[in-house]
């Protein structure tokens, strides 16, 4: 997913109506570019609704993974044990990423 698509999805995550003009201003795009990005999101399977004269919204609110929110939700003990947390928009294979990472020292699993 491209950065513009990610940023637009973040803005729409609340499933409230957002005007094309406001989205364009927030993203530094033209309204035509916002529309094109909406089409790209729809092609990726995101259910985007367009309400003529009012704006765009998601059919359902989306709770996107957020590193800071995840860290805040961890207990202090779990947070201390977590050496690294990486939130990705997409990856080819989580298993391949884990296998390529540095191994966990014995007794640290």
Residue pairs with C-beta under 8 A, 6 or more apart in sequence:
1 9
1 44
1 89
1 90
2 40
4 27
4 29
4 33
4 37
5 37
5 40
5 41
5 44
6 89
7 27
8 23
8 27
8 34
8 37
8 38
8 41
9 41
9 46
9 62
9 64
10 64
11 18
11 23
11 26
11 27
12 18
12 48
12 56
12 57
12 58
12 62
13 58
13 61
13 62
13 63
13 64
14 61
15 57
15 58
15 59
15 60
15 61
15 62
16 57
17 51
17 54
17 55
17 56
17 57
18 55
18 56
18 57
19 54
19 55
20 31
20 34
20 35
20 55
20 56
21 31
22 55
23 29
23 34
23 55
23 56
24 30
24 31
24 33
24 34
27 33
27 34
29 37
34 56
38 48
38 50
38 56
41 48
42 48
46 58
47 58
47 59
47 60
48 56
48 57
48 58
48 59
49 56
49 57
49 58
49 59
50 56
51 57
65 87
66 87
67 85
67 86
67 87
70 85
70 87
71 79
71 82
71 85
74 82
91 97
